[in-house]
């Protein structure tokens, strides 16, 4: 019995030692792990030229990222496709976003300066030579009300004009009276002063002139005792109930500016507040030095809080264009010679694709060609993926799937043979979840459209190519009216 126990214990110890040896020594037999795809090499996340044959750290202290061979099986999406494991994708923080089809709302952000409304700015000049005896306005910026006195002027010409008028009244000559009165009016003498002169029959040596509108004094170029003449600019009175804002727009954004566009303005002087206005005028020339377009904006200022020469932040809301494919702005890689994005193909596969860009705002950019509506693009960690894909990528879009084309019935409302386009009322497209709509379509150059006329019913197939809906083929539909005999 003891011998049997000893033999059993010896057998168990031998089996354990054998297992340990087999565990540590290399095995010639294939394991399941060996069937898994192994990395070709490891690369630094911030420098694709730093490669190693085994894991480690980059010169910047970051863990090297494994790079796997591209599968050549049915899932191959062409040259430039790279594959990374889900774990590596998670460690890199790869995020994707769907390509959307929508109208892009563009905002133009710029700066402006508050100015007086020049349409309501009144410049005051004397119409005779004389001396300023009394000045009721003491400084620029003073507020004046309509009808308030501005200055008193002594002028020999005004004295002579009054005497001529009184002489005409004494002679009771209607022609002379009319001529003398017209001369007083031409010398900027108010009608109520002429009436008082006619009733009192007394010449005044000095005449007081009054404000013709309410506002603030913009410029004051005279003082008491000044000698003035018709060419002297004495003062200006500006209206503050409405102000202009002069803004500058970059040349590349000039095409987006139109009269009447809504504008939002904010000022550091009024924190947390904003004002609504509109584009009032677009200047015809660009600034030759900084290549900007000057735009005039109009804002209401009934509370008089907006003051000339204030600095303002301005946002102009450009009109939304036709719906187009858009992606997040951060997804676009700009190289100077080419714009591209990294398309997520699924199952850890990615590919760099060249795209043509359109308009953009602070968050999104239009894609005129290179993507489809159902695509997903990488919006973070795309530079590492692009550096690997671009080494062998042809930067061309993968072959469009059949789902990129749609076949539908429609009626031609308008047709332009020269431009090879037509306005067609099409039926709904269930697979795209699109309701029936009336849209503009373009015909492929290989299609003969000479026989098409307005009112034709057609069954056609179209795709979205370079931002346009292009009909690749069509066939007429014979419509049988109800009640017609067969």
TORLOTOR-960835 format. One record per residue (C-alpha): x, y, z; chain; residue in one letter. Coordinates in nm, 3 decimals, padded with zeros to 5 digits. Example, Ala and Ser with C-alpha at 12.3 -4.5 7.8 and 13.67 -1.06 7.14 Angstrom:
2
       x       y       z ch aa
  01.230 -00.450  00.780  A  a
  01.367 -00.106  00.714  A  s
END
This chain:
486
       x       y       z ch aa
  00.000  00.000  00.000  A  x
  00.284  00.239  00.088  A  x
  00.465  00.146 -00.234  A  x
  00.152  00.224 -00.436  A  x
  00.121  00.570 -00.277  A  x
  00.487  00.643 -00.342  A  x
  00.451  00.541 -00.706  A  x
  00.142  00.761 -00.749  A  x
  00.318  01.062 -00.595  A  x
  00.622  01.010 -00.818  A  x
  00.401  01.000 -01.127  A  x
  00.225  01.324 -01.030  A  x
  00.558  01.507 -00.969  A  x
  00.691  01.390 -01.307  A  x
  00.382  01.510 -01.486  A  x
  00.411  01.851 -01.320  A  x
  00.778  01.888 -01.421  A  x
  00.697  01.788 -01.778  A  x
  00.419  02.046 -01.793  A  x
  00.654  02.321 -01.674  A  x
  00.917  02.228 -01.931  A  x
  00.664  02.221 -02.210  A  x
  00.529  02.554 -02.096  A  x
  00.864  02.734 -02.113  A  x
  01.031  02.572 -02.409  A  x
  00.929  02.673 -02.765  A  x
  00.685  02.435 -02.920  A  x
  00.712  02.322 -03.276  A  x
  00.342  02.257 -03.293  A  x
  00.127  02.551 -03.404  A  x
 -00.087  02.720 -03.140  A  x
 -00.412  02.906 -03.187  A  x
 -00.230  03.231 -03.104  A  x
  00.008  03.179 -03.395  A  x
 -00.290  03.182 -03.631  A  x
 -00.365  03.542 -03.532  A  x
 -00.223  03.817 -03.750  A  x
  00.101  03.961 -03.612  A  x
  00.211  04.322 -03.649  A  x
  00.451  04.405 -03.930  A  x
  00.625  04.664 -03.715  A  x
  00.564  04.922 -03.442  A  x
  00.553  05.296 -03.516  A  x
  00.567  05.612 -03.305  A  x
  00.225  05.783 -03.275  A  x
  00.368  06.127 -03.356  A  x
  00.633  06.022 -03.612  A  x
  00.551  05.758 -03.872  A  x
  00.917  05.736 -03.977  A  x
  01.022  05.599 -03.634  A  x
  00.973  05.221 -03.667  A  x
  01.083  04.926 -03.454  A  x
  01.051  04.548 -03.483  A  x
  00.922  04.511 -03.129  A  x
  00.711  04.708 -02.879  A  x
  00.869  04.995 -02.691  A  x
  00.865  05.368 -02.638  A  x
  00.903  05.649 -02.891  A  x
  01.161  05.930 -02.844  A  x
  00.876  06.130 -02.689  A  x
  00.806  05.857 -02.433  A  x
  00.485  05.733 -02.596  A  x
  00.407  05.366 -02.650  A  x
  00.470  05.244 -03.005  A  x
  00.164  05.147 -03.207  A  x
  00.151  04.813 -03.394  A  x
  00.085  04.821 -03.769  A  x
 -00.071  04.517 -03.934  A  x
 -00.059  04.400 -04.293  A  x
 -00.357  04.491 -04.506  A  x
 -00.585  04.200 -04.575  A  x
 -00.606  04.098 -04.938  A  x
 -00.931  03.912 -04.894  A  x
 -01.279  04.013 -05.005  A  x
 -01.286  04.297 -04.753  A  x
 -00.993  04.474 -04.924  A  x
 -01.089  04.830 -05.014  A  x
 -00.794  04.902 -05.242  A  x
 -00.452  05.055 -05.194  A  x
 -00.392  05.259 -04.882  A  x
 -00.626  05.063 -04.655  A  x
 -00.484  05.015 -04.306  A  x
 -00.616  04.793 -04.028  A  x
 -00.578  04.836 -03.654  A  x
 -00.721  04.628 -03.372  A  x
 -01.011  04.757 -03.161  A  x
 -00.783  04.780 -02.857  A  x
 -00.533  05.000 -03.039  A  x
 -00.815  05.209 -03.184  A  x
 -00.947  05.265 -02.834  A  x
 -00.603  05.352 -02.697  A  x
 -00.547  05.606 -02.974  A  x
 -00.884  05.764 -02.906  A  x
 -01.013  05.718 -03.260  A  x
 -01.353  05.885 -03.298  A  x
 -01.570  05.889 -03.608  A  x
 -01.858  06.103 -03.728  A  x
 -02.115  06.045 -03.999  A  x
 -02.121  06.245 -04.322  A  x
 -02.439  06.453 -04.325  A  x
 -02.650  06.592 -04.607  A  x
 -02.779  06.934 -04.510  A  x
 -02.771  07.304 -04.589  A  x
 -02.468  07.474 -04.439  A  x
 -02.533  07.793 -04.243  A  x
 -02.226  08.013 -04.273  A  x
 -02.137  08.279 -04.018  A  x
 -01.890  08.555 -04.099  A  x
 -01.717  08.677 -03.785  A  x
 -01.536  09.008 -03.804  A  x
 -01.487  09.336 -03.622  A  x
 -01.639  09.679 -03.675  A  x
 -01.641  10.036 -03.549  A  x
 -01.949  10.235 -03.454  A  x
 -01.996  10.554 -03.660  A  x
 -02.254  10.827 -03.691  A  x
 -02.528  10.777 -03.945  A  x
 -02.391  11.000 -04.220  A  x
 -02.737  11.033 -04.376  A  x
 -02.848  11.220 -04.063  A  x
 -02.532  11.429 -04.012  A  x
 -02.593  11.804 -04.058  A  x
 -02.302  12.040 -04.133  A  x
 -02.354  12.406 -04.045  A  x
 -02.196  12.680 -04.261  A  x
 -02.269  13.055 -04.265  A  x
 -02.399  13.205 -04.587  A  x
 -02.252  13.546 -04.522  A  x
 -01.933  13.693 -04.381  A  x
 -01.940  13.811 -04.021  A  x
 -01.830  13.770 -03.661  A  x
 -01.953  13.520 -03.401  A  x
 -02.072  13.732 -03.106  A  x
 -02.226  13.464 -02.885  A  x
 -02.167  13.087 -02.893  A  x
 -02.428  12.882 -02.706  A  x
 -02.256  12.545 -02.773  A  x
 -01.932  12.521 -02.577  A  x
 -01.780  12.182 -02.668  A  x
 -01.801  11.894 -02.915  A  x
 -02.024  11.619 -02.781  A  x
 -02.279  11.858 -02.626  A  x
 -02.638  11.754 -02.680  A  x
 -02.871  11.998 -02.852  A  x
 -03.243  11.990 -02.911  A  x
 -03.420  12.105 -03.221  A  x
 -03.492  12.480 -03.193  A  x
 -03.218  12.555 -02.938  A  x
 -02.988  12.854 -03.015  A  x
 -02.643  12.770 -03.151  A  x
 -02.470  13.104 -03.215  A  x
 -02.531  13.476 -03.276  A  x
 -02.373  13.637 -03.584  A  x
 -02.311  13.999 -03.674  A  x
 -02.287  14.052 -04.050  A  x
 -02.316  14.378 -04.250  A  x
 -02.475  14.176 -04.532  A  x
 -02.756  14.064 -04.303  A  x
 -02.810  14.423 -04.185  A  x
 -02.831  14.547 -04.547  A  x
 -03.073  14.267 -04.639  A  x
 -03.305  14.366 -04.351  A  x
 -03.297  14.734 -04.455  A  x
 -03.383  14.648 -04.814  A  x
 -03.680  14.446 -04.695  A  x
 -03.810  14.729 -04.475  A  x
 -03.761  14.979 -04.762  A  x
 -03.966  14.756 -04.993  A  x
 -04.240  14.739 -04.730  A  x
 -04.253  15.119 -04.699  A  x
 -04.286  15.158 -05.075  A  x
 -04.550  14.884 -05.075  A  x
 -04.396  14.743 -05.392  A  x
 -04.493  14.379 -05.412  A  x
 -04.215  14.294 -05.655  A  x
 -03.950  14.448 -05.430  A  x
 -04.104  14.293 -05.120  A  x
 -04.097  13.948 -05.279  A  x
 -03.736  13.993 -05.396  A  x
 -03.613  14.124 -05.058  A  x
 -03.787  13.845 -04.871  A  x
 -03.637  13.585 -05.105  A  x
 -03.292  13.728 -05.037  A  x
 -03.340  13.691 -04.659  A  x
 -03.450  13.330 -04.703  A  x
 -03.147  13.258 -04.922  A  x
 -02.924  13.395 -04.644  A  x
 -03.067  13.128 -04.408  A  x
 -03.294  13.366 -04.216  A  x
 -03.581  13.180 -04.048  A  x
 -03.942  13.251 -04.148  A  x
 -04.044  13.353 -03.794  A  x
 -03.761  13.612 -03.784  A  x
 -03.884  13.763 -04.113  A  x
 -04.237  13.786 -03.968  A  x
 -04.109  13.963 -03.655  A  x
 -03.902  14.200 -03.873  A  x
 -04.207  14.284 -04.080  A  x
 -04.420  14.354 -03.776  A  x
 -04.159  14.543 -03.569  A  x
 -04.001  14.737 -03.858  A  x
 -03.670  14.738 -03.667  A  x
 -03.336  14.615 -03.802  A  x
 -03.135  14.381 -03.576  A  x
 -02.759  14.410 -03.580  A  x
 -02.702  14.049 -03.464  A  x
 -02.907  13.745 -03.560  A  x
 -02.931  13.419 -03.363  A  x
 -02.932  13.088 -03.553  A  x
 -03.100  12.775 -03.414  A  x
 -03.056  12.395 -03.439  A  x
 -03.264  12.235 -03.710  A  x
 -03.243  11.884 -03.559  A  x
 -03.172  11.720 -03.226  A  x
 -02.847  11.536 -03.170  A  x
 -02.492  11.584 -03.049  A  x
 -02.229  11.826 -03.173  A  x
 -01.978  11.621 -03.371  A  x
 -01.733  11.898 -03.462  A  x
 -01.701  12.250 -03.321  A  x
 -01.458  12.466 -03.516  A  x
 -01.546  12.815 -03.392  A  x
 -01.528  13.023 -03.076  A  x
 -01.678  13.356 -02.978  A  x
 -01.522  13.639 -03.179  A  x
 -01.429  13.420 -03.477  A  x
 -01.457  13.576 -03.820  A  x
 -01.643  13.339 -04.051  A  x
 -01.738  13.331 -04.417  A  x
 -01.943  13.095 -04.639  A  x
 -01.653  12.846 -04.673  A  x
 -01.617  12.802 -04.296  A  x
 -01.732  12.469 -04.148  A  x
 -01.863  12.588 -03.811  A  x
 -02.001  12.270 -03.657  A  x
 -02.181  11.941 -03.728  A  x
 -02.483  11.790 -03.554  A  x
 -02.521  11.412 -03.563  A  x
 -02.830  11.203 -03.492  A  x
 -02.779  10.907 -03.253  A  x
 -03.115  10.728 -03.281  A  x
 -02.957  10.510 -03.548  A  x
 -02.586  10.437 -03.608  A  x
 -02.368  10.278 -03.871  A  x
 -02.105  10.015 -03.807  A  x
 -01.817  09.988 -04.053  A  x
 -01.693  09.628 -04.078  A  x
 -01.433  09.456 -04.295  A  x
 -01.471  09.112 -04.454  A  x
 -01.193  08.899 -04.600  A  x
 -01.180  08.877 -04.978  A  x
 -01.258  08.504 -04.980  A  x
 -01.585  08.575 -04.793  A  x
 -01.691  08.869 -05.009  A  x
 -01.912  08.651 -05.229  A  x
 -02.128  08.557 -04.928  A  x
 -02.227  08.917 -04.846  A  x
 -02.567  09.042 -04.962  A  x
 -02.778  09.344 -04.877  A  x
 -03.027  09.286 -04.597  A  x
 -02.844  08.996 -04.430  A  x
 -02.911  08.979 -04.053  A  x
 -02.623  09.084 -03.830  A  x
 -02.556  09.030 -03.459  A  x
 -02.324  09.271 -03.278  A  x
 -02.176  09.258 -02.928  A  x
 -01.956  09.511 -02.749  A  x
 -01.726  09.495 -02.449  A  x
 -01.899  09.814 -02.332  A  x
 -02.225  09.616 -02.294  A  x
 -02.120  09.269 -02.168  A  x
 -02.378  08.996 -02.212  A  x
 -02.586  09.203 -02.454  A  x
 -02.620  09.182 -02.829  A  x
 -02.781  09.403 -03.093  A  x
 -02.959  09.297 -03.410  A  x
 -02.907  09.484 -03.735  A  x
 -02.864  09.427 -04.107  A  x
 -02.624  09.481 -04.394  A  x
 -02.707  09.826 -04.531  A  x
 -02.442  09.886 -04.797  A  x
 -02.155  09.698 -04.963  A  x
 -01.872  09.920 -05.080  A  x
 -01.774  09.867 -05.446  A  x
 -01.397  09.834 -05.396  A  x
 -01.157  09.635 -05.178  A  x
 -00.891  09.781 -04.955  A  x
 -00.573  09.754 -05.161  A  x
 -00.351  09.711 -04.855  A  x
 -00.521  09.432 -04.657  A  x
 -00.750  09.296 -04.932  A  x
 -01.072  09.331 -04.735  A  x
 -01.421  09.438 -04.837  A  x
 -01.580  09.718 -04.637  A  x
 -01.942  09.663 -04.534  A  x
 -02.178  09.910 -04.372  A  x
 -02.420  09.781 -04.111  A  x
 -02.719  09.963 -03.964  A  x
 -02.836  09.938 -03.601  A  x
 -03.109  10.107 -03.400  A  x
 -02.978  10.312 -03.105  A  x
 -03.280  10.467 -02.937  A  x
 -03.118  10.435 -02.593  A  x
 -02.804  10.612 -02.722  A  x
 -02.576  10.348 -02.565  A  x
 -02.386  10.292 -02.889  A  x
 -02.126  10.563 -02.921  A  x
 -01.911  10.650 -03.223  A  x
 -01.566  10.485 -03.245  A  x
 -01.668  10.195 -03.019  A  x
 -01.509  09.859 -03.108  A  x
 -01.762  09.583 -03.185  A  x
 -01.763  09.209 -03.256  A  x
 -01.984  09.140 -03.557  A  x
 -02.140  08.817 -03.685  A  x
 -02.305  08.825 -04.029  A  x
 -02.548  08.542 -04.100  A  x
 -02.494  08.442 -04.463  A  x
 -02.778  08.277 -04.652  A  x
 -02.785  07.898 -04.633  A  x
 -02.699  07.737 -04.967  A  x
 -02.848  07.425 -05.121  A  x
 -02.818  07.103 -04.915  A  x
 -02.476  06.943 -04.956  A  x
 -02.261  06.676 -04.793  A  x
 -02.089  06.819 -04.487  A  x
 -01.837  06.682 -04.237  A  x
 -01.692  06.811 -03.914  A  x
 -01.420  07.066 -03.985  A  x
 -01.174  06.884 -03.761  A  x
 -01.194  06.576 -03.986  A  x
 -01.028  06.752 -04.282  A  x
 -00.653  06.718 -04.328  A  x
 -00.508  07.008 -04.529  A  x
 -00.167  06.953 -04.685  A  x
 -00.144  07.265 -04.900  A  x
 -00.165  07.065 -05.222  A  x
 -00.450  06.833 -05.132  A  x
 -00.743  06.813 -04.890  A  x
 -00.834  06.470 -04.762  A  x
 -01.017  06.280 -04.490  A  x
 -00.974  05.935 -04.337  A  x
 -01.278  05.718 -04.410  A  x
 -01.373  05.450 -04.155  A  x
 -01.451  05.135 -04.356  A  x
 -01.555  04.925 -04.055  A  x
 -01.392  04.631 -03.880  A  x
 -01.088  04.843 -03.791  A  x
 -01.011  04.940 -04.154  A  x
 -00.933  05.296 -04.262  A  x
 -00.836  05.471 -04.585  A  x
 -00.730  05.825 -04.678  A  x
 -00.949  05.978 -04.948  A  x
 -00.899  06.304 -05.137  A  x
 -01.194  06.544 -05.117  A  x
 -01.295  06.872 -05.278  A  x
 -01.408  07.132 -05.025  A  x
 -01.674  07.400 -05.054  A  x
 -01.794  07.657 -04.806  A  x
 -01.731  07.622 -04.435  A  x
 -01.832  07.768 -04.101  A  x
 -01.673  07.740 -03.758  A  x
 -01.777  07.375 -03.715  A  x
 -01.846  07.212 -04.053  A  x
 -01.725  07.216 -04.412  A  x
 -01.897  07.120 -04.738  A  x
 -01.772  06.821 -04.936  A  x
 -01.823  06.872 -05.309  A  x
 -01.675  06.537 -05.411  A  x
 -01.499  06.237 -05.261  A  x
 -01.754  06.110 -05.007  A  x
 -02.100  05.958 -04.988  A  x
 -02.380  06.038 -04.751  A  x
 -02.355  05.714 -04.553  A  x
 -01.978  05.737 -04.498  A  x
 -01.810  05.779 -04.162  A  x
 -01.494  05.985 -04.126  A  x
 -01.234  05.995 -03.848  A  x
 -01.239  06.317 -03.644  A  x
 -00.961  06.237 -03.393  A  x
 -00.627  06.055 -03.428  A  x
 -00.672  06.080 -03.805  A  x
 -00.321  06.215 -03.864  A  x
 -00.156  05.887 -03.759  A  x
 -00.396  05.686 -03.974  A  x
 -00.344  05.921 -04.267  A  x
  00.036  05.898 -04.238  A  x
  00.015  05.521 -04.280  A  x
 -00.256  05.517 -04.544  A  x
 -00.103  05.793 -04.756  A  x
  00.215  05.590 -04.816  A  x
  00.031  05.356 -05.052  A  x
 -00.310  05.515 -05.102  A  x
 -00.433  05.629 -05.443  A  x
 -00.656  05.877 -05.255  A  x
 -00.950  05.774 -05.472  A  x
 -01.297  05.701 -05.347  A  x
 -01.382  05.335 -05.324  A  x
 -01.619  05.198 -05.585  A  x
 -01.961  05.333 -05.510  A  x
 -02.200  05.067 -05.386  A  x
 -02.526  05.004 -05.561  A  x
 -02.702  05.185 -05.277  A  x
 -02.540  05.509 -05.401  A  x
 -02.775  05.507 -05.701  A  x
 -03.152  05.530 -05.693  A  x
 -03.417  05.455 -05.953  A  x
 -03.744  05.642 -05.938  A  x
 -04.032  05.777 -06.150  A  x
 -04.074  06.146 -06.217  A  x
 -04.233  06.420 -06.427  A  x
 -04.030  06.685 -06.612  A  x
 -04.141  07.037 -06.515  A  x
 -03.863  07.235 -06.685  A  x
 -03.581  07.136 -06.918  A  x
 -03.268  07.314 -07.040  A  x
 -03.120  07.129 -07.337  A  x
 -02.809  07.350 -07.362  A  x
 -02.716  07.300 -06.995  A  x
 -02.838  06.937 -06.996  A  x
 -03.045  06.987 -06.683  A  x
 -03.410  06.950 -06.586  A  x
 -03.640  07.025 -06.296  A  x
 -03.815  06.696 -06.215  A  x
 -04.086  06.611 -05.963  A  x
 -03.976  06.270 -05.843  A  x
 -04.147  06.010 -05.627  A  x
 -04.029  05.910 -05.279  A  x
 -03.711  05.703 -05.237  A  x
 -03.778  05.453 -04.954  A  x
 -03.423  05.314 -04.926  A  x
 -03.286  05.667 -04.872  A  x
 -03.584  05.761 -04.656  A  x
 -03.649  06.056 -04.885  A  x
 -03.996  06.199 -04.942  A  x
 -04.120  06.302 -05.285  A  x
 -03.963  06.630 -05.399  A  x
 -03.907  06.860 -05.696  A  x
 -03.535  06.895 -05.770  A  x
 -03.285  06.992 -06.038  A  x
 -03.110  06.699 -06.209  A  x
 -02.826  06.691 -06.461  A  x
 -02.798  06.439 -06.742  A  x
 -02.489  06.231 -06.811  A  x
 -02.310  06.341 -07.133  A  x
 -02.365  05.999 -07.290  A  x
 -02.746  06.032 -07.277  A  x
 -02.948  06.169 -07.569  A  x
 -03.208  06.411 -07.432  A  x
 -03.308  06.584 -07.756  A  x
 -03.655  06.423 -07.755  A  x
 -03.743  06.514 -07.396  A  x
 -04.012  06.780 -07.345  A  x
 -04.189  06.935 -07.049  A  x
 -04.457  06.703 -06.913  A  x
 -04.282  06.376 -07.001  A  x
 -04.307  06.096 -06.746  A  x
 -03.979  05.904 -06.711  A  x
 -03.825  05.630 -06.501  A  x
 -03.465  05.728 -06.431  A  x
 -03.158  05.626 -06.232  A  x
 -02.937  05.893 -06.073  A  x
 -02.638  05.933 -05.842  A  x
 -02.485  06.213 -05.639  A  x
 -02.162  06.306 -05.817  A  x
 -01.948  06.608 -05.732  A  x
 -02.233  06.768 -05.546  A  x
 -02.487  06.729 -05.831  A  x
 -02.764  06.476 -05.894  A  x
 -02.669  06.315 -06.227  A  x
 -02.907  06.095 -06.426  A  x
 -02.717  05.801 -06.573  A  x
 -03.009  05.644 -06.764  A  x
 -03.381  05.687 -06.819  A  x
 -03.673  05.548 -07.015  A  x
 -04.009  05.708 -07.101  A  x
 -04.325  05.598 -06.923  A  x
 -04.646  05.575 -07.120  A  x
 -04.927  05.721 -06.910  A  x
 -05.276  05.591 -06.993  A  x
 -05.552  05.831 -06.901  A  x
 -05.836  05.688 -06.695  A  x
 -06.148  05.615 -06.897  A  x
 -05.958  05.579 -07.224  A  x
 -06.053  05.280 -07.436  A  x
 -05.792  05.011 -07.493  A  x
END
